[in-house]
């Protein structure tokens, strides 16, 4: 499936912001099963952009500097992405969780995609004993990695409520877990915390869901915004497998991966500093449309 993606972020400042410097991670990465065909970025009222290095994780990072005072700042990112990713099927030959943990600990891969980078707690996703015990019910070491991963994702989807009022962007995993509610970021962080507590390599994935589902299928929770899910490394042959605990499904043709990191701090779509005072308002809109429907 080929998708046309439009991601618009608009900031409004009560008083003119004298200066802004932002890190933009809006350009989807190349990843198995997807290919970036075209990308464009526009900024109003304008500014200077410079390529920057991703300090952690896998992301295209662009630094934006707006040197002149501005009351509004609009960042529009557009992309065309081809996604050809099937639904994974668990198999009796899949490595067990114990084998995955051992292979990750022994990995000598030094790249940003190395499973060894995603074994340990990170600043926003600590190990939590209560979360670890709850997740461990699905993570028997002798269980096949794909089977265990999807069952944990489905359990989170069943037992937690999607509630945008329950949490904030900086709510730690243990608070969302106690409330049994939150948004996609919370569910991804809870699942990652439990997987890492079991010694398994788990990464935070940021990206998009298609806006409208195929005919006859329900709309996925988390569309019309940036979405978060989990990548579980399932051995050298299977590689990284995506699991969406918000919807209880695999990462497949409806998901477009934008960036991969240890947690949200590594791959936030936009972060940085603004010099000014007064209130700030931010609005975000995301559209992910199949080009077949766009051209019909």
N, C-alpha and C positions, 0 to 999 in steps of 0.2 A: 504494500500500500504506500502510495506517495502522498505526503501531507504538506499543506501550506500552513505555516505557523505565523501568527502575529501576536506579539507580546508587548503591551504598552504599559509603561509605568509613568504616572504623572505625580509630581510633587508640587504642592502649593504652600507658600510660606507667608505667614502673617506680615512679616517685614522682609524687605529684600535680603536675600542671603548674599553676603559679600564674596564668598568663595566656596567652591565645592570640589572635592576630590573623591572620586568613587572608583571602586573595582567592579567591573561588569563581567559576569559569568553567564552570558545569555546565548552564546553560540554553541549549539549542540556538538558534542564530541563524536568522532568516529568510534564505532563500537560494533562488535560482532552482531550482525543482523540489522544494522542500519548504516546508511551512508548519507552524509550531508552533501546536497547538490548545489545549493546556493544560499547565500547569507547576506543580509544588509542591516545596517544600523543607522538610525538618524537620531539627532539630539537637537532639541529646541529649548532655548535660543541659540544653541551652538556651544562649542568648546573644542578642546584638543584631546585627541586619543593617542595612546601609546601602548604597544604590546607589553605585557608583563608576564612574569613567570608564576605559575601556580605554586604556592608555598607548600601545599599538601594536596593530595588527591589528584584527580584527573579532571581538568577543566581548561577551556580557553579563557584566558583572563585578559581583559582590556582595561587600561586605566584611563578614566575620563577626568579632565580638569576643566572646570568652568570658572575662568578668572574674573568675570564681570558680575556685578550685582544682578540678581534675578528674583522675581516674585514667583515664577513657575519654572519647572524643569520637566520636560517630557522626553522620555527615552523610549524609542520604538525599535523593536527587533523583529525582523522577518526572516524566515528560513523556509527552504524546501528540503524535506528529508524523505528518503526512501527507506521504508521499514519492511524487511522480509525476515520475520522471526516467528517460527512456529511455536506451538504450545509444548513445553517439555513433558515427557512421559516418564514417570518413574519406572525403573526396571530392576529386576532381581540382581542384576550384575552391578548396580550402582555401588560405589564405595560406602561403607558405613560412616557414621559420624565419628567414631573412634579413629578410623583410617584417615578421614579428612583432617581431624585435629593434628594427628601425627605428621601428615604430609605438609601441612601449613607450617608447623614448628620447624620442620627440616628444610623448608624452601630456601634456596639460595638466590632466588629471583630478586634483583635489586630495583626493579622498575616500580613505577607508581601503582601498577596493577598487581603487585605481589601480594599474595594472601597474608604474608607475615605482617604487612602494614596494618591489617585490620583485625588482629587478634586481641588487642589490648584496649582498656578503657581510654576514652578520649575526653576532652574538656567538657563536652555537653552530654556525653553518654557514659556515666560511671557504671561500675558493677553494683547492682543492688540485690541484696540477699533475698528479699521478698519476690522480686521479679524473677530472679534466678530459679527459685523453688517452683514458681508457677509455670515457667517455661519448661523446666526440666521434665515435666510430665509427658511432653511430646518428644523429648530429646534423649531417648535411651541410646547409649553409645553404640549398640549393635544394630540400630535401625538404619535403613538406607537414607542417604542424605536428602535426596529429593522428596521422598515420602514424608520424612520428618519435617522438612522445611515448609511444605505446603500445608500440612496439618496444623502447624503452629500458626501460620498466617490465617488459616480459616478459623481457628479457635479465637484469635484476636478479633476477627471480623464479627464472629457470633456474639462474643461476650462483652464487647466494648461498644459504646454508642458514639456515633459521629455527632459532635456538638461543638460548633465553633465558639460558643460562649464559655466553654468549660476551661479553656487554657489560653495562654498567650504565647508569643513566639519564644520567650525565654523560660517557659514552664519546664522544670526538670522532669525526667521520666517517672520518678517515683510519685510525683503529685498526680500526673495523668493516670498512672496505674491505680492509685488509691481511689480516684474519682470514677474509674472505669469509663472514661469518656475523654474526648478531645478531637483532634484532627489528624490528617495523614502524617504530619511530622511527629506527633506524639506516638502514634501506633508504630511507625518505623523505628523510633528510638527505643521503645519498649522491647520490640522484637530483637533489635540489635544487641541491647543490653543482655537479654537472656541468652542469645547465641554466643556472645563473647564469654559470658560466665561459664558456658559449657566448653570453652576452649576452641570455639569455631570462628573462622574468619568471616566477618560480616561487615558490609559497607553500606553507607547511606547514599541512596540514589535520588537525584533531583531531575525532574523533567516534566513531561506533559502527558495528558490523556486526550484522546480524540474527543472533540466537543459533542458530537452527535453520534449515538451508537448505530450499528447496522440495523436495518429494518427488523422489527420483532424482538430486539434485544433491549434490556434495561440500560438506562444511562448510568455510567460509572460515577461513583462518588469521588469528587475531587476534580472533575472537569471544570473548565473555565478559570483555572488558576494554575500556578505551578503545583506540582504534585510530588510527593515523596514516597519512596518504597525501599525495599531491602534487596541487596545482592548477597547471596551466600555462595562462597567458593566451594565447588563440589568435586574438586580433584582436577588433575591435569587434563583428562579427557573431556569431562563435562564443562569445566571452566566455571565462570560466574553465572549463576542462575538467578533471575529476578523474581521476587515474591512481593506481592502487594497486599499487606495485611488490612488496609482500609476496605478493599473489595473482596478479599479472600481468593485472589486469583494469581496466576503467573504473569510475569512481564512477557507480553507477546506482541501481537501486531497493533494493539491499541495504545502502547506506551512508546514515547519518544524520550530517549535518555539524553539529558543535557550535561550532567556532570556527576562525578563519583568522588566521595570523600569519606573521612572518618565520621564526620557528623556535619550538621548544617553550617557550622562556622567555616568549614573548609570550602564550601561551594555555594554560599548564599548568592542568589542571582545578582543582587546589588548590595554593596556595603561601602562604607567610607566615612568621610567627615564633611560637615557643613558648618561654616562660620556665620553666625547670625544669632538672632534672638526672636522670641515669639513662638507661636504654635506652628506646627507643620502637619499637613494632611497628605496622605498618599493613597492613590487609587491605582489598582492593577486590573488589567483585563487581558485575557488569553483566549485566542481562538485557534483550534487545531482542526482543520477541515481536510477531508480526502479530496484530492484534486479531481478525481472522477466526478464528485458531486459539484465541485466548484465550476467545472466546465460544462456541466449538463445544461 
